[in-house]
Structure formats: structure tokens, C-alpha cells
Amino acid sequence: MEAVLQTERAKGNRINMLVSFVVPTRGRKKKLYESLMSINNQTYKNWQIILVDDNDDDFRLFYDPDLSKLFASWKGKLKIIKASN
């Protein structure tokens, strides 16, 4: 993938592919936070996060006021899928 991007950039072509990050979670609030922040800090900005809600308490993270502002700034980049266990 990186080689393709480098070749296209060298040709002067603009790359605008959507990259999807699928993030499953279960009992790892800290890791979930770290993963989301790592994605947020990417230099390539055409991405979306597909978060798999495994009916876990990790989602309390979304009620943190500072994080809520960050997530709101993503404007449709976050999709949550609720797993049916």
C-alpha cells in the first residue's frame, strides 16, 4: 500500500482513499482510548473508525467531556456497531 501511495504522489496525483479502522473492544478502556487517539493523530485524514460495541463498560469513555468534544469533531467518522451476544 505504501509503495502505491509513494508512486502516485511522485506522479503528482492526489490520493484520497478512505481508510477504515475496525476497532473491537472488550474490557480494555485504556487500550481503546490509546487506539482512538492513535487513529486521530494520523497524518492521513481520510479515515473512519468502525467501533464494535461488545456490550461492554468501555463505552463510558464516550461520556468524558473532553473526549466527547473530540469525537464530535470527527463529524461522521465514527460508526458504532452493536454486537449481539
N, C-alpha and C positions, 0 to 999 in steps of 0.2 A: 504494500500500500504506500509506504513512504517513498519508494522508488518512483511510483507512478506520480505522486504529488510533486516530487522534485523535477521530474521530466516535464510535466505540464507547466510548472512555474517557470522553468528555464525557457519554455516556448513563449512565455508571456501570457499564458492562459490563466484565467481566474478560476480557482477551484471553489465550488460551493456545494459539496456533497453533505448531506445530512448524516451525522454520526449518532447512532442510538446506543446509549449505555443502559443495559439491563442490570438493575441492582436488586438482588434478593436480600432479604434480611430476616433474621430470627435471633432475638436476644443479644444483639450486638450494637447497642446505641452508639458507643464511641466509634466503632468501625463504620457505621452508617454515616455519621457526621463527617468523618475523615474522607470517606468516599465521595460524598456530595461536594465537599469543599475542594477536593482534588479535581473533580469534573468542572466545577465553577471556575477554577484558576487556569484552565487550559487556554492556550493562546488561540486555538482554533475555536471559533464561537458558534458555528452552525451545528449545534448538538441538541439532543433531547435526552431526558432521563426517564426510563420506564422503571418505576419502583414497584416491586412485588410485595404487597402487604400480606404477610402470613399471619394476620390476626394477632399481632404482637404489640407489646407495650412500647416498642421503639418509636412508634409514631407520636408519642408525647413530645418528641423532639420538635415537631411542627408547631407546637403551641408556644415555643420560646419566642418572645417578641422580636429579638434581633434576627433570628433565623426566618421568622415569618416575613420580615421585610425583604430579606434576600430572596426567598422563594417567590414572593410576589413580583420581584423584579425580573424573574425568569420569563414571565409573560407567555405561558402556554408551553414552556419547555419541559414541564414536569407532568408526567402521566402516572397515575397510581392504579395498579391492577390489584383487586382484592382476590386473594386465593380462597378457594372453597375447600376447606379441610373436612 
